[in-house]
Amino acid sequence: MSLPAPPKPKPSDRRLLRWIAFLAYALLLLSLSSIPGPNLPQELGRVNDKLLHGAAYSGAGLLARLATGSMLGATAAVAILGAVDENYQRLIPGRTPDPRDWAADLVGGFSGALLTALVERCRNRKRARRDQTGEPTPTR
């Protein structure tokens, strides 16, 4: 005997969960920006900080793309988050805002959003082909 499948979340529930994930990630990024400069691990000095910004914000871009459903919305969300983050650093000892960091945030966020959009496009094409051929839809 098998258990019944759990009900599928409504699209509005999914969108809300995606926004919550984006906001949680934003709080994580802001909490990392709260670390005073002298307390940052010395190993970070060995890595180009623009690469670190790009990598961190690619995750924000991914989540923003899922939450907003558009590249423009995701890019705007990441731009706002990056600007808030850089300005927030003014309040943290040993940290300074840098417009180049914000630019790296934007590039990383856009890249994450673009990758997400491309994956969604591939999934939708596969789904459309499956629907045309009458193949059964895989269950999750």
DAZI-V982348 format. One record per backbone hydrogen bond with DSSP energy under -1.0 kcal/mol. CO is the residue of the C=O (numbers start at 0). NH is the residue of the N-H. E is the energy in kcal/mol with one decimal. If there is no record, write none. Layout:
# DAZI-V982348
co = {CO,CO}
nh = {NH,NH}
e = {E,E}
This chain:
# DAZI-V982348
co = {9,10,11,12,13,14,15,16,17,18,19,20,21,22,23,24,25,26,27,28,31,35,36,40,41,42,43,47,48,49,50,51,52,53,56,57,58,59,60,61,62,63,64,69,70,71,72,73,74,75,76,77,78,79,80,81,82,83,84,86,87,88,91,92,97,98,99,100,101,102,103,104,105,106,107,108,109,110,111,112,113,114,115,116,117,118,119,120,121,122,123,124,125,126,127,128,129,129}
nh = {13,14,15,16,17,18,19,20,21,22,23,24,25,26,27,28,29,30,31,32,34,38,39,43,44,45,46,51,52,53,54,55,56,57,60,61,62,63,64,65,66,67,68,73,74,75,76,77,78,79,80,81,82,83,84,85,86,87,88,89,90,91,94,36,101,102,103,104,105,106,107,108,109,110,111,112,113,114,115,116,117,118,119,120,121,122,123,124,125,126,127,128,129,130,131,132,133,134}
e = {-2.4,-2.5,-2.0,-2.4,-2.2,-2.1,-2.3,-2.2,-2.3,-2.8,-2.5,-2.2,-2.4,-2.2,-1.9,-2.5,-2.5,-2.3,-2.1,-1.7,-1.2,-1.5,-1.4,-1.4,-1.4,-1.5,-1.3,-1.5,-2.4,-2.6,-2.6,-2.6,-2.7,-1.1,-2.4,-2.3,-2.3,-2.6,-2.3,-1.9,-2.2,-3.0,-2.2,-2.0,-2.8,-2.4,-2.4,-2.5,-2.5,-2.5,-2.5,-3.0,-2.2,-2.7,-2.8,-2.7,-2.3,-2.4,-1.4,-1.3,-2.0,-1.2,-1.9,-2.3,-1.7,-2.1,-2.2,-2.4,-2.3,-2.5,-2.6,-2.9,-2.9,-2.3,-2.5,-2.3,-2.8,-2.6,-1.9,-2.4,-2.4,-2.3,-2.5,-2.3,-2.3,-2.5,-2.6,-2.2,-2.3,-2.6,-2.4,-2.4,-2.5,-2.3,-2.0,-2.1,-1.3,-1.3}
